[in-house]
């Protein structure tokens, strides 16, 4: 048995990339707080798109940490 956080040491940064959160100018929210409020008011009514698995993971992490449900 091993403890990953205790027994392993990072050796290299594999990637770094910027992420962008954008919405249509006609969306009913203008910032992240309003997006979260809108998603809480109507779960699964707001969708998000991604370009690859890493961004998909980031989108799902955002929804989980924000306590909201969005559709990918």
mmCIF file as Biopython writes it, N, C-alpha, C and O atoms, coordinates in Angstrom:
data_model
#
loop_
_atom_site.group_PDB
_atom_site.id
_atom_site.type_symbol
_atom_site.label_atom_id
_atom_site.label_alt_id
_atom_site.label_comp_id
_atom_site.label_asym_id
_atom_site.label_entity_id
_atom_site.label_seq_id
_atom_site.pdbx_PDB_ins_code
_atom_site.Cartn_x
_atom_site.Cartn_y
_atom_site.Cartn_z
_atom_site.occupancy
_atom_site.B_iso_or_equiv
_atom_site.auth_seq_id
_atom_site.auth_asym_id
_atom_site.pdbx_PDB_model_num
ATOM 1   N N  . UNK A ? 1  ? 0.829   -1.201 0.000   1.0 0.0 1  A 1 
ATOM 2   C CA . UNK A ? 1  ? 0.000   0.000  0.000   1.0 0.0 1  A 1 
ATOM 3   C C  . UNK A ? 1  ? 0.872   1.263  0.000   1.0 0.0 1  A 1 
ATOM 4   O O  . UNK A ? 1  ? 1.984   1.277  0.527   1.0 0.0 1  A 1 
ATOM 5   N N  . UNK A ? 2  ? 0.348   2.278  -0.585  1.0 0.0 2  A 1 
ATOM 6   C CA . UNK A ? 2  ? 1.079   3.543  -0.638  1.0 0.0 2  A 1 
ATOM 7   C C  . UNK A ? 2  ? 0.100   4.699  -0.490  1.0 0.0 2  A 1 
ATOM 8   O O  . UNK A ? 2  ? -1.105  4.545  -0.687  1.0 0.0 2  A 1 
ATOM 9   N N  . UNK A ? 3  ? 0.639   5.846  -0.143  1.0 0.0 3  A 1 
ATOM 10  C CA . UNK A ? 3  ? -0.133  7.078  -0.033  1.0 0.0 3  A 1 
ATOM 11  C C  . UNK A ? 3  ? 0.325   8.008  -1.163  1.0 0.0 3  A 1 
ATOM 12  O O  . UNK A ? 3  ? 1.434   8.539  -1.095  1.0 0.0 3  A 1 
ATOM 13  N N  . UNK A ? 4  ? -0.491  8.219  -2.194  1.0 0.0 4  A 1 
ATOM 14  C CA . UNK A ? 4  ? -0.044  9.000  -3.348  1.0 0.0 4  A 1 
ATOM 15  C C  . UNK A ? 4  ? 0.502   10.382 -2.989  1.0 0.0 4  A 1 
ATOM 16  O O  . UNK A ? 4  ? 1.527   10.798 -3.528  1.0 0.0 4  A 1 
ATOM 17  N N  . UNK A ? 5  ? -0.157  11.083 -2.102  1.0 0.0 5  A 1 
ATOM 18  C CA . UNK A ? 5  ? 0.305   12.430 -1.763  1.0 0.0 5  A 1 
ATOM 19  C C  . UNK A ? 5  ? 1.603   12.409 -0.967  1.0 0.0 5  A 1 
ATOM 20  O O  . UNK A ? 5  ? 2.396   13.347 -1.050  1.0 0.0 5  A 1 
ATOM 21  N N  . UNK A ? 6  ? 1.822   11.367 -0.213  1.0 0.0 6  A 1 
ATOM 22  C CA . UNK A ? 6  ? 3.024   11.267 0.603   1.0 0.0 6  A 1 
ATOM 23  C C  . UNK A ? 6  ? 4.176   10.593 -0.134  1.0 0.0 6  A 1 
ATOM 24  O O  . UNK A ? 6  ? 5.329   10.997 0.017   1.0 0.0 6  A 1 
ATOM 25  N N  . UNK A ? 7  ? 3.874   9.571  -0.927  1.0 0.0 7  A 1 
ATOM 26  C CA . UNK A ? 7  ? 4.916   8.727  -1.495  1.0 0.0 7  A 1 
ATOM 27  C C  . UNK A ? 7  ? 5.370   9.104  -2.902  1.0 0.0 7  A 1 
ATOM 28  O O  . UNK A ? 7  ? 6.349   8.547  -3.400  1.0 0.0 7  A 1 
ATOM 29  N N  . UNK A ? 8  ? 4.677   10.038 -3.552  1.0 0.0 8  A 1 
ATOM 30  C CA . UNK A ? 8  ? 5.060   10.451 -4.900  1.0 0.0 8  A 1 
ATOM 31  C C  . UNK A ? 8  ? 5.464   11.919 -4.918  1.0 0.0 8  A 1 
ATOM 32  O O  . UNK A ? 8  ? 4.939   12.730 -4.155  1.0 0.0 8  A 1 
ATOM 33  N N  . UNK A ? 9  ? 6.390   12.242 -5.787  1.0 0.0 9  A 1 
ATOM 34  C CA . UNK A ? 9  ? 6.867   13.614 -5.954  1.0 0.0 9  A 1 
ATOM 35  C C  . UNK A ? 9  ? 6.667   14.027 -7.403  1.0 0.0 9  A 1 
ATOM 36  O O  . UNK A ? 9  ? 7.047   13.283 -8.307  1.0 0.0 9  A 1 
ATOM 37  N N  . UNK A ? 10 ? 6.074   15.208 -7.653  1.0 0.0 10 A 1 
ATOM 38  C CA . UNK A ? 10 ? 5.936   15.656 -9.041  1.0 0.0 10 A 1 
ATOM 39  C C  . UNK A ? 10 ? 7.315   15.868 -9.667  1.0 0.0 10 A 1 
ATOM 40  O O  . UNK A ? 10 ? 8.235   16.364 -9.015  1.0 0.0 10 A 1 
ATOM 41  N N  . UNK A ? 11 ? 7.445   15.488 -10.935 1.0 0.0 11 A 1 
ATOM 42  C CA . UNK A ? 11 ? 8.735   15.647 -11.609 1.0 0.0 11 A 1 
ATOM 43  C C  . UNK A ? 11 ? 8.670   16.573 -12.816 1.0 0.0 11 A 1 
ATOM 44  O O  . UNK A ? 11 ? 9.706   17.069 -13.259 1.0 0.0 11 A 1 
ATOM 45  N N  . UNK A ? 12 ? 7.470   16.821 -13.363 1.0 0.0 12 A 1 
ATOM 46  C CA . UNK A ? 12 ? 7.382   17.686 -14.538 1.0 0.0 12 A 1 
ATOM 47  C C  . UNK A ? 12 ? 5.976   18.226 -14.703 1.0 0.0 12 A 1 
ATOM 48  O O  . UNK A ? 12 ? 5.000   17.554 -14.368 1.0 0.0 12 A 1 
ATOM 49  N N  . UNK A ? 13 ? 5.876   19.425 -15.215 1.0 0.0 13 A 1 
ATOM 50  C CA . UNK A ? 13 ? 4.591   19.997 -15.607 1.0 0.0 13 A 1 
ATOM 51  C C  . UNK A ? 13 ? 4.305   19.511 -17.024 1.0 0.0 13 A 1 
ATOM 52  O O  . UNK A ? 13 ? 5.094   19.767 -17.934 1.0 0.0 13 A 1 
ATOM 53  N N  . UNK A ? 14 ? 3.204   18.822 -17.220 1.0 0.0 14 A 1 
ATOM 54  C CA . UNK A ? 14 ? 2.909   18.238 -18.523 1.0 0.0 14 A 1 
ATOM 55  C C  . UNK A ? 14 ? 2.262   19.222 -19.486 1.0 0.0 14 A 1 
ATOM 56  O O  . UNK A ? 14 ? 2.506   19.156 -20.691 1.0 0.0 14 A 1 
ATOM 57  N N  . UNK A ? 15 ? 1.450   20.123 -18.981 1.0 0.0 15 A 1 
ATOM 58  C CA . UNK A ? 15 ? 0.824   21.087 -19.878 1.0 0.0 15 A 1 
ATOM 59  C C  . UNK A ? 15 ? 0.319   22.281 -19.085 1.0 0.0 15 A 1 
ATOM 60  O O  . UNK A ? 15 ? 0.117   22.225 -17.872 1.0 0.0 15 A 1 
ATOM 61  N N  . UNK A ? 16 ? 0.129   23.336 -19.811 1.0 0.0 16 A 1 
ATOM 62  C CA . UNK A ? 16 ? -0.456  24.543 -19.244 1.0 0.0 16 A 1 
ATOM 63  C C  . UNK A ? 16 ? -1.198  25.217 -20.383 1.0 0.0 16 A 1 
ATOM 64  O O  . UNK A ? 16 ? -0.629  25.441 -21.451 1.0 0.0 16 A 1 
ATOM 65  N N  . UNK A ? 17 ? -2.446  25.535 -20.164 1.0 0.0 17 A 1 
ATOM 66  C CA . UNK A ? 17 ? -3.215  26.177 -21.216 1.0 0.0 17 A 1 
ATOM 67  C C  . UNK A ? 17 ? -4.254  27.098 -20.596 1.0 0.0 17 A 1 
ATOM 68  O O  . UNK A ? 17 ? -4.783  26.817 -19.521 1.0 0.0 17 A 1 
ATOM 69  N N  . UNK A ? 18 ? -4.539  28.189 -21.272 1.0 0.0 18 A 1 
ATOM 70  C CA . UNK A ? 18 ? -5.549  29.113 -20.759 1.0 0.0 18 A 1 
ATOM 71  C C  . UNK A ? 18 ? -6.950  28.555 -20.997 1.0 0.0 18 A 1 
ATOM 72  O O  . UNK A ? 18 ? -7.172  27.779 -21.926 1.0 0.0 18 A 1 
ATOM 73  N N  . UNK A ? 19 ? -7.873  28.954 -20.161 1.0 0.0 19 A 1 
ATOM 74  C CA . UNK A ? 19 ? -9.267  28.596 -20.356 1.0 0.0 19 A 1 
ATOM 75  C C  . UNK A ? 19 ? -10.076 29.877 -20.409 1.0 0.0 19 A 1 
ATOM 76  O O  . UNK A ? 19 ? -9.733  30.877 -19.778 1.0 0.0 19 A 1 
ATOM 77  N N  . UNK A ? 20 ? -11.138 29.829 -21.160 1.0 0.0 20 A 1 
ATOM 78  C CA . UNK A ? 20 ? -11.969 30.998 -21.376 1.0 0.0 20 A 1 
ATOM 79  C C  . UNK A ? 20 ? -13.410 30.630 -21.085 1.0 0.0 20 A 1 
ATOM 80  O O  . UNK A ? 20 ? -13.891 29.580 -21.511 1.0 0.0 20 A 1 
ATOM 81  N N  . UNK A ? 21 ? -14.088 31.488 -20.368 1.0 0.0 21 A 1 
ATOM 82  C CA . UNK A ? 21 ? -15.514 31.324 -20.126 1.0 0.0 21 A 1 
ATOM 83  C C  . UNK A ? 21 ? -16.192 32.469 -20.853 1.0 0.0 21 A 1 
ATOM 84  O O  . UNK A ? 21 ? -15.973 33.635 -20.526 1.0 0.0 21 A 1 
ATOM 85  N N  . UNK A ? 22 ? -17.008 32.144 -21.829 1.0 0.0 22 A 1 
ATOM 86  C CA . UNK A ? 22 ? -17.664 33.173 -22.645 1.0 0.0 22 A 1 
ATOM 87  C C  . UNK A ? 22 ? -19.143 32.831 -22.796 1.0 0.0 22 A 1 
ATOM 88  O O  . UNK A ? 22 ? -19.538 31.666 -22.755 1.0 0.0 22 A 1 
ATOM 89  N N  . UNK A ? 23 ? -19.937 33.862 -22.970 1.0 0.0 23 A 1 
ATOM 90  C CA . UNK A ? 23 ? -21.374 33.683 -23.179 1.0 0.0 23 A 1 
ATOM 91  C C  . UNK A ? 23 ? -21.843 34.686 -24.223 1.0 0.0 23 A 1 
ATOM 92  O O  . UNK A ? 23 ? -21.203 35.712 -24.457 1.0 0.0 23 A 1 
ATOM 93  N N  . UNK A ? 24 ? -22.935 34.378 -24.824 1.0 0.0 24 A 1 
ATOM 94  C CA . UNK A ? 24 ? -23.541 35.280 -25.805 1.0 0.0 24 A 1 
ATOM 95  C C  . UNK A ? 24 ? -23.909 36.602 -25.134 1.0 0.0 24 A 1 
ATOM 96  O O  . UNK A ? 24 ? -24.259 36.633 -23.954 1.0 0.0 24 A 1 
ATOM 97  N N  . UNK A ? 25 ? -23.826 37.680 -25.888 1.0 0.0 25 A 1 
ATOM 98  C CA . UNK A ? 25 ? -24.218 38.998 -25.358 1.0 0.0 25 A 1 
ATOM 99  C C  . UNK A ? 25 ? -25.697 39.018 -24.983 1.0 0.0 25 A 1 
ATOM 100 O O  . UNK A ? 25 ? -26.122 39.846 -24.177 1.0 0.0 25 A 1 
ATOM 101 N N  . UNK A ? 26 ? -26.477 38.116 -25.558 1.0 0.0 26 A 1 
ATOM 102 C CA . UNK A ? 26 ? -27.910 38.071 -25.235 1.0 0.0 26 A 1 
ATOM 103 C C  . UNK A ? 26 ? -28.227 37.152 -24.049 1.0 0.0 26 A 1 
ATOM 104 O O  . UNK A ? 26 ? -29.391 37.007 -23.675 1.0 0.0 26 A 1 
ATOM 105 N N  . UNK A ? 27 ? -27.212 36.537 -23.462 1.0 0.0 27 A 1 
ATOM 106 C CA . UNK A ? 27 ? -27.432 35.658 -22.307 1.0 0.0 27 A 1 
ATOM 107 C C  . UNK A ? 27 ? -27.963 36.485 -21.137 1.0 0.0 27 A 1 
ATOM 108 O O  . UNK A ? 27 ? -27.644 37.668 -21.018 1.0 0.0 27 A 1 
ATOM 109 N N  . UNK A ? 28 ? -28.766 35.873 -20.281 1.0 0.0 28 A 1 
ATOM 110 C CA . UNK A ? 28 ? -29.340 36.614 -19.151 1.0 0.0 28 A 1 
ATOM 111 C C  . UNK A ? 28 ? -28.370 36.800 -17.976 1.0 0.0 28 A 1 
ATOM 112 O O  . UNK A ? 28 ? -28.794 37.140 -16.872 1.0 0.0 28 A 1 
ATOM 113 N N  . UNK A ? 29 ? -27.087 36.582 -18.209 1.0 0.0 29 A 1 
ATOM 114 C CA . UNK A ? 29 ? -26.083 36.771 -17.160 1.0 0.0 29 A 1 
ATOM 115 C C  . UNK A ? 29 ? -24.868 37.445 -17.772 1.0 0.0 29 A 1 
ATOM 116 O O  . UNK A ? 29 ? -24.546 37.237 -18.941 1.0 0.0 29 A 1 
ATOM 117 N N  . UNK A ? 30 ? -24.194 38.264 -16.954 1.0 0.0 30 A 1 
ATOM 118 C CA . UNK A ? 30 ? -23.044 39.027 -17.440 1.0 0.0 30 A 1 
ATOM 119 C C  . UNK A ? 30 ? -21.763 38.705 -16.691 1.0 0.0 30 A 1 
ATOM 120 O O  . UNK A ? 30 ? -20.700 39.219 -17.038 1.0 0.0 30 A 1 
ATOM 121 N N  . UNK A ? 31 ? -21.847 37.861 -15.669 1.0 0.0 31 A 1 
ATOM 122 C CA . UNK A ? 31 ? -20.657 37.476 -14.918 1.0 0.0 31 A 1 
ATOM 123 C C  . UNK A ? 31 ? -20.868 36.081 -14.334 1.0 0.0 31 A 1 
ATOM 124 O O  . UNK A ? 31 ? -21.949 35.505 -14.455 1.0 0.0 31 A 1 
ATOM 125 N N  . UNK A ? 32 ? -19.845 35.555 -13.713 1.0 0.0 32 A 1 
ATOM 126 C CA . UNK A ? 32 ? -19.900 34.179 -13.200 1.0 0.0 32 A 1 
ATOM 127 C C  . UNK A ? 32 ? -20.942 34.037 -12.096 1.0 0.0 32 A 1 
ATOM 128 O O  . UNK A ? 32 ? -21.654 33.034 -12.051 1.0 0.0 32 A 1 
ATOM 129 N N  . UNK A ? 33 ? -21.044 35.003 -11.221 1.0 0.0 33 A 1 
ATOM 130 C CA . UNK A ? 33 ? -22.030 34.925 -10.134 1.0 0.0 33 A 1 
ATOM 131 C C  . UNK A ? 33 ? -23.451 34.845 -10.704 1.0 0.0 33 A 1 
ATOM 132 O O  . UNK A ? 33 ? -24.277 34.080 -10.208 1.0 0.0 33 A 1 
ATOM 133 N N  . UNK A ? 34 ? -23.728 35.622 -11.731 1.0 0.0 34 A 1 
ATOM 134 C CA . UNK A ? 34 ? -25.055 35.587 -12.352 1.0 0.0 34 A 1 
ATOM 135 C C  . UNK A ? 34 ? -25.281 34.275 -13.098 1.0 0.0 34 A 1 
ATOM 136 O O  . UNK A ? 34 ? -26.399 33.759 -13.114 1.0 0.0 34 A 1 
ATOM 137 N N  . UNK A ? 35 ? -24.242 33.736 -13.710 1.0 0.0 35 A 1 
ATOM 138 C CA . UNK A ? 35 ? -24.335 32.433 -14.376 1.0 0.0 35 A 1 
ATOM 139 C C  . UNK A ? 35 ? -24.695 31.351 -13.367 1.0 0.0 35 A 1 
ATOM 140 O O  . UNK A ? 35 ? -25.583 30.534 -13.612 1.0 0.0 35 A 1 
ATOM 141 N N  . UNK A ? 36 ? -24.010 31.349 -12.244 1.0 0.0 36 A 1 
ATOM 142 C CA . UNK A ? 36 ? -24.283 30.352 -11.201 1.0 0.0 36 A 1 
ATOM 143 C C  . UNK A ? 36 ? -25.706 30.507 -10.674 1.0 0.0 36 A 1 
ATOM 144 O O  . UNK A ? 36 ? -26.404 29.512 -10.481 1.0 0.0 36 A 1 
ATOM 145 N N  . UNK A ? 37 ? -26.141 31.744 -10.440 1.0 0.0 37 A 1 
ATOM 146 C CA . UNK A ? 37 ? -27.509 31.979 -9.964  1.0 0.0 37 A 1 
ATOM 147 C C  . UNK A ? 37 ? -28.533 31.480 -10.977 1.0 0.0 37 A 1 
ATOM 148 O O  . UNK A ? 37 ? -29.528 30.863 -10.596 1.0 0.0 37 A 1 
ATOM 149 N N  . UNK A ? 38 ? -28.301 31.740 -12.264 1.0 0.0 38 A 1 
ATOM 150 C CA . UNK A ? 38 ? -29.231 31.289 -13.308 1.0 0.0 38 A 1 
ATOM 151 C C  . UNK A ? 38 ? -29.264 29.769 -13.378 1.0 0.0 38 A 1 
ATOM 152 O O  . UNK A ? 38 ? -30.333 29.182 -13.547 1.0 0.0 38 A 1 
ATOM 153 N N  . UNK A ? 39 ? -28.110 29.127 -13.251 1.0 0.0 39 A 1 
ATOM 154 C CA . UNK A ? 39 ? -28.046 27.668 -13.294 1.0 0.0 39 A 1 
ATOM 155 C C  . UNK A ? 39 ? -28.710 27.043 -12.070 1.0 0.0 39 A 1 
ATOM 156 O O  . UNK A ? 39 ? -29.313 25.975 -12.171 1.0 0.0 39 A 1 
ATOM 157 N N  . UNK A ? 40 ? -28.607 27.689 -10.937 1.0 0.0 40 A 1 
ATOM 158 C CA . UNK A ? 40 ? -29.285 27.181 -9.728  1.0 0.0 40 A 1 
ATOM 159 C C  . UNK A ? 40 ? -30.794 27.333 -9.848  1.0 0.0 40 A 1 
ATOM 160 O O  . UNK A ? 40 ? -31.550 26.474 -9.392  1.0 0.0 40 A 1 
ATOM 161 N N  . UNK A ? 41 ? -31.230 28.430 -10.463 1.0 0.0 41 A 1 
ATOM 162 C CA . UNK A ? 41 ? -32.662 28.685 -10.606 1.0 0.0 41 A 1 
ATOM 163 C C  . UNK A ? 41 ? -33.322 27.714 -11.587 1.0 0.0 41 A 1 
ATOM 164 O O  . UNK A ? 41 ? -34.500 27.388 -11.444 1.0 0.0 41 A 1 
ATOM 165 N N  . UNK A ? 42 ? -32.567 27.257 -12.575 1.0 0.0 42 A 1 
ATOM 166 C CA . UNK A ? 42 ? -33.119 26.349 -13.591 1.0 0.0 42 A 1 
ATOM 167 C C  . UNK A ? 42 ? -32.077 25.289 -13.936 1.0 0.0 42 A 1 
ATOM 168 O O  . UNK A ? 42 ? -31.418 25.385 -14.972 1.0 0.0 42 A 1 
ATOM 169 N N  . UNK A ? 43 ? -31.920 24.271 -13.071 1.0 0.0 43 A 1 
ATOM 170 C CA . UNK A ? 43 ? -30.910 23.229 -13.299 1.0 0.0 43 A 1 
ATOM 171 C C  . UNK A ? 43 ? -31.031 22.599 -14.688 1.0 0.0 43 A 1 
ATOM 172 O O  . UNK A ? 43 ? -32.135 22.358 -15.176 1.0 0.0 43 A 1 
ATOM 173 N N  . UNK A ? 44 ? -29.890 22.339 -15.314 1.0 0.0 44 A 1 
ATOM 174 C CA . UNK A ? 44 ? -29.756 21.676 -16.607 1.0 0.0 44 A 1 
ATOM 175 C C  . UNK A ? 44 ? -30.385 22.455 -17.753 1.0 0.0 44 A 1 
ATOM 176 O O  . UNK A ? 44 ? -30.661 21.882 -18.807 1.0 0.0 44 A 1 
ATOM 177 N N  . UNK A ? 45 ? -30.617 23.757 -17.566 1.0 0.0 45 A 1 
ATOM 178 C CA . UNK A ? 45 ? -31.167 24.577 -18.645 1.0 0.0 45 A 1 
ATOM 179 C C  . UNK A ? 45 ? -30.066 25.334 -19.394 1.0 0.0 45 A 1 
ATOM 180 O O  . UNK A ? 45 ? -30.323 25.915 -20.447 1.0 0.0 45 A 1 
ATOM 181 N N  . UNK A ? 46 ? -28.859 25.328 -18.862 1.0 0.0 46 A 1 
ATOM 182 C CA . UNK A ? 46 ? -27.723 26.014 -19.471 1.0 0.0 46 A 1 
ATOM 183 C C  . UNK A ? 46 ? -26.699 24.961 -19.870 1.0 0.0 46 A 1 
ATOM 184 O O  . UNK A ? 46 ? -26.386 24.061 -19.091 1.0 0.0 46 A 1 
ATOM 185 N N  . UNK A ? 47 ? -26.190 25.078 -21.068 1.0 0.0 47 A 1 
ATOM 186 C CA . UNK A ? 47 ? -25.212 24.125 -21.558 1.0 0.0 47 A 1 
ATOM 187 C C  . UNK A ? 47 ? -23.846 24.755 -21.719 1.0 0.0 47 A 1 
ATOM 188 O O  . UNK A ? 47 ? -23.707 25.978 -21.758 1.0 0.0 47 A 1 
ATOM 189 N N  . UNK A ? 48 ? -22.831 23.896 -21.813 1.0 0.0 48 A 1 
ATOM 190 C CA . UNK A ? 48 ? -21.479 24.374 -22.097 1.0 0.0 48 A 1 
ATOM 191 C C  . UNK A ? 48 ? -20.823 23.442 -23.097 1.0 0.0 48 A 1 
ATOM 192 O O  . UNK A ? 48 ? -21.096 22.242 -23.123 1.0 0.0 48 A 1 
ATOM 193 N N  . UNK A ? 49 ? -19.952 24.010 -23.921 1.0 0.0 49 A 1 
ATOM 194 C CA . UNK A ? 49 ? -19.250 23.228 -24.923 1.0 0.0 49 A 1 
ATOM 195 C C  . UNK A ? 49 ? -17.772 23.171 -24.606 1.0 0.0 49 A 1 
ATOM 196 O O  . UNK A ? 49 ? -17.226 24.074 -23.973 1.0 0.0 49 A 1 
ATOM 197 N N  . UNK A ? 50 ? -17.131 22.112 -25.047 1.0 0.0 50 A 1 
ATOM 198 C CA . UNK A ? 50 ? -15.709 21.931 -24.783 1.0 0.0 50 A 1 
ATOM 199 C C  . UNK A ? 50 ? -15.007 21.455 -26.042 1.0 0.0 50 A 1 
ATOM 200 O O  . UNK A ? 50 ? -15.635 20.950 -26.972 1.0 0.0 50 A 1 
ATOM 201 N N  . UNK A ? 51 ? -13.696 21.626 -26.054 1.0 0.0 51 A 1 
ATOM 202 C CA . UNK A ? 51 ? -12.929 21.219 -27.222 1.0 0.0 51 A 1 
ATOM 203 C C  . UNK A ? 51 ? -12.191 19.898 -27.034 1.0 0.0 51 A 1 
ATOM 204 O O  . UNK A ? 51 ? -11.796 19.266 -28.014 1.0 0.0 51 A 1 
ATOM 205 N N  . UNK A ? 52 ? -12.002 19.473 -25.785 1.0 0.0 52 A 1 
ATOM 206 C CA . UNK A ? 52 ? -11.296 18.214 -25.542 1.0 0.0 52 A 1 
ATOM 207 C C  . UNK A ? 52 ? -11.591 17.714 -24.135 1.0 0.0 52 A 1 
ATOM 208 O O  . UNK A ? 52 ? -12.334 18.349 -23.387 1.0 0.0 52 A 1 
ATOM 209 N N  . UNK A ? 53 ? -11.014 16.586 -23.782 1.0 0.0 53 A 1 
ATOM 210 C CA . UNK A ? 53 ? -11.300 15.957 -22.486 1.0 0.0 53 A 1 
ATOM 211 C C  . UNK A ? 53 ? -10.859 16.811 -21.307 1.0 0.0 53 A 1 
ATOM 212 O O  . UNK A ? 53 ? -11.553 16.858 -20.292 1.0 0.0 53 A 1 
ATOM 213 N N  . UNK A ? 54 ? -9.720  17.487 -21.419 1.0 0.0 54 A 1 
ATOM 214 C CA . UNK A ? 54 ? -9.234  18.300 -20.301 1.0 0.0 54 A 1 
ATOM 215 C C  . UNK A ? 54 ? -10.180 19.454 -20.018 1.0 0.0 54 A 1 
ATOM 216 O O  . UNK A ? 54 ? -10.460 19.761 -18.859 1.0 0.0 54 A 1 
ATOM 217 N N  . UNK A ? 55 ? -10.674 20.095 -21.070 1.0 0.0 55 A 1 
ATOM 218 C CA . UNK A ? 55 ? -11.603 21.202 -20.882 1.0 0.0 55 A 1 
ATOM 219 C C  . UNK A ? 55 ? -12.943 20.675 -20.384 1.0 0.0 55 A 1 
ATOM 220 O O  . UNK A ? 55 ? -13.600 21.323 -19.569 1.0 0.0 55 A 1 
ATOM 221 N N  . UNK A ? 56 ? -13.350 19.514 -20.865 1.0 0.0 56 A 1 
ATOM 222 C CA . UNK A ? 56 ? -14.579 18.892 -20.368 1.0 0.0 56 A 1 
ATOM 223 C C  . UNK A ? 56 ? -14.464 18.643 -18.869 1.0 0.0 56 A 1 
ATOM 224 O O  . UNK A ? 56 ? -15.398 18.922 -18.117 1.0 0.0 56 A 1 
ATOM 225 N N  . UNK A ? 57 ? -13.329 18.122 -18.437 1.0 0.0 57 A 1 
ATOM 226 C CA . UNK A ? 57 ? -13.097 17.893 -17.009 1.0 0.0 57 A 1 
ATOM 227 C C  . UNK A ? 57 ? -13.207 19.210 -16.246 1.0 0.0 57 A 1 
ATOM 228 O O  . UNK A ? 57 ? -13.840 19.265 -15.192 1.0 0.0 57 A 1 
ATOM 229 N N  . UNK A ? 58 ? -12.598 20.263 -16.768 1.0 0.0 58 A 1 
ATOM 230 C CA . UNK A ? 58 ? -12.637 21.565 -16.104 1.0 0.0 58 A 1 
ATOM 231 C C  . UNK A ? 58 ? -14.071 22.079 -16.000 1.0 0.0 58 A 1 
ATOM 232 O O  . UNK A ? 58 ? -14.454 22.645 -14.976 1.0 0.0 58 A 1 
ATOM 233 N N  . UNK A ? 59 ? -14.857 21.888 -17.047 1.0 0.0 59 A 1 
ATOM 234 C CA . UNK A ? 59 ? -16.258 22.319 -17.003 1.0 0.0 59 A 1 
ATOM 235 C C  . UNK A ? 59 ? -17.049 21.569 -15.952 1.0 0.0 59 A 1 
ATOM 236 O O  . UNK A ? 59 ? -17.837 22.159 -15.213 1.0 0.0 59 A 1 
ATOM 237 N N  . UNK A ? 60 ? -16.836 20.267 -15.889 1.0 0.0 60 A 1 
ATOM 238 C CA . UNK A ? 60 ? -17.545 19.469 -14.887 1.0 0.0 60 A 1 
ATOM 239 C C  . UNK A ? 60 ? -17.056 19.802 -13.477 1.0 0.0 60 A 1 
ATOM 240 O O  . UNK A ? 60 ? -17.845 19.796 -12.532 1.0 0.0 60 A 1 
ATOM 241 N N  . UNK A ? 61 ? -15.783 20.086 -13.332 1.0 0.0 61 A 1 
ATOM 242 C CA . UNK A ? 61 ? -15.261 20.493 -12.026 1.0 0.0 61 A 1 
ATOM 243 C C  . UNK A ? 61 ? -15.898 21.811 -11.598 1.0 0.0 61 A 1 
ATOM 244 O O  . UNK A ? 61 ? -16.292 21.965 -10.443 1.0 0.0 61 A 1 
ATOM 245 N N  . UNK A ? 62 ? -15.998 22.757 -12.522 1.0 0.0 62 A 1 
ATOM 246 C CA . UNK A ? 62 ? -16.652 24.035 -12.223 1.0 0.0 62 A 1 
ATOM 247 C C  . UNK A ? 62 ? -18.079 23.817 -11.730 1.0 0.0 62 A 1 
ATOM 248 O O  . UNK A ? 62 ? -18.478 24.391 -10.716 1.0 0.0 62 A 1 
ATOM 249 N N  . UNK A ? 63 ? -18.859 22.984 -12.447 1.0 0.0 63 A 1 
ATOM 250 C CA . UNK A ? 63 ? -20.251 22.771 -12.038 1.0 0.0 63 A 1 
ATOM 251 C C  . UNK A ? 63 ? -20.336 22.095 -10.675 1.0 0.0 63 A 1 
ATOM 252 O O  . UNK A ? 63 ? -21.205 22.417 -9.864  1.0 0.0 63 A 1 
ATOM 253 N N  . UNK A ? 64 ? -19.436 21.164 -10.434 1.0 0.0 64 A 1 
ATOM 254 C CA . UNK A ? 64 ? -19.454 20.468 -9.136  1.0 0.0 64 A 1 
ATOM 255 C C  . UNK A ? 64 ? -19.101 21.420 -7.997  1.0 0.0 64 A 1 
ATOM 256 O O  . UNK A ? 64 ? -19.773 21.442 -6.966  1.0 0.0 64 A 1 
ATOM 257 N N  . UNK A ? 65 ? -18.037 22.210 -8.190  1.0 0.0 65 A 1 
ATOM 258 C CA . UNK A ? 65 ? -17.624 23.150 -7.139  1.0 0.0 65 A 1 
ATOM 259 C C  . UNK A ? 65 ? -18.655 24.252 -6.922  1.0 0.0 65 A 1 
ATOM 260 O O  . UNK A ? 65 ? -18.816 24.741 -5.804  1.0 0.0 65 A 1 
ATOM 261 N N  . UNK A ? 66 ? -19.354 24.646 -7.987  1.0 0.0 66 A 1 
ATOM 262 C CA . UNK A ? 66 ? -20.374 25.686 -7.876  1.0 0.0 66 A 1 
ATOM 263 C C  . UNK A ? 66 ? -21.698 25.132 -7.366  1.0 0.0 66 A 1 
ATOM 264 O O  . UNK A ? 66 ? -22.590 25.893 -6.990  1.0 0.0 66 A 1 
ATOM 265 N N  . UNK A ? 67 ? -21.827 23.813 -7.353  1.0 0.0 67 A 1 
ATOM 266 C CA . UNK A ? 67 ? -23.066 23.190 -6.886  1.0 0.0 67 A 1 
ATOM 267 C C  . UNK A ? 67 ? -24.208 23.388 -7.862  1.0 0.0 67 A 1 
ATOM 268 O O  . UNK A ? 67 ? -25.354 23.566 -7.448  1.0 0.0 67 A 1 
ATOM 269 N N  . UNK A ? 68 ? -23.909 23.358 -9.159  1.0 0.0 68 A 1 
ATOM 270 C CA . UNK A ? 68 ? -24.924 23.558 -10.185 1.0 0.0 68 A 1 
ATOM 271 C C  . UNK A ? 68 ? -24.926 22.388 -11.156 1.0 0.0 68 A 1 
ATOM 272 O O  . UNK A ? 68 ? -23.993 21.585 -11.186 1.0 0.0 68 A 1 
ATOM 273 N N  . UNK A ? 69 ? -25.996 22.304 -11.956 1.0 0.0 69 A 1 
ATOM 274 C CA . UNK A ? 69 ? -26.097 21.279 -12.984 1.0 0.0 69 A 1 
ATOM 275 C C  . UNK A ? 69 ? -26.206 21.970 -14.329 1.0 0.0 69 A 1 
ATOM 276 O O  . UNK A ? 69 ? -27.127 22.753 -14.561 1.0 0.0 69 A 1 
ATOM 277 N N  . UNK A ? 70 ? -25.263 21.679 -15.218 1.0 0.0 70 A 1 
ATOM 278 C CA . UNK A ? 70 ? -25.282 22.195 -16.580 1.0 0.0 70 A 1 
ATOM 279 C C  . UNK A ? 70 ? -25.200 21.012 -17.541 1.0 0.0 70 A 1 
ATOM 280 O O  . UNK A ? 70 ? -24.829 19.907 -17.145 1.0 0.0 70 A 1 
ATOM 281 N N  . UNK A ? 71 ? -25.539 21.245 -18.778 1.0 0.0 71 A 1 
ATOM 282 C CA . UNK A ? 71 ? -25.513 20.202 -19.801 1.0 0.0 71 A 1 
ATOM 283 C C  . UNK A ? 71 ? -24.287 20.424 -20.678 1.0 0.0 71 A 1 
ATOM 284 O O  . UNK A ? 71 ? -24.037 21.540 -21.134 1.0 0.0 71 A 1 
ATOM 285 N N  . UNK A ? 72 ? -23.526 19.363 -20.914 1.0 0.0 72 A 1 
ATOM 286 C CA . UNK A ? 72 ? -22.362 19.471 -21.803 1.0 0.0 72 A 1 
ATOM 287 C C  . UNK A ? 72 ? -22.789 19.179 -23.212 1.0 0.0 72 A 1 
ATOM 288 O O  . UNK A ? 72 ? -21.965 19.214 -24.126 1.0 0.0 72 A 1 
#
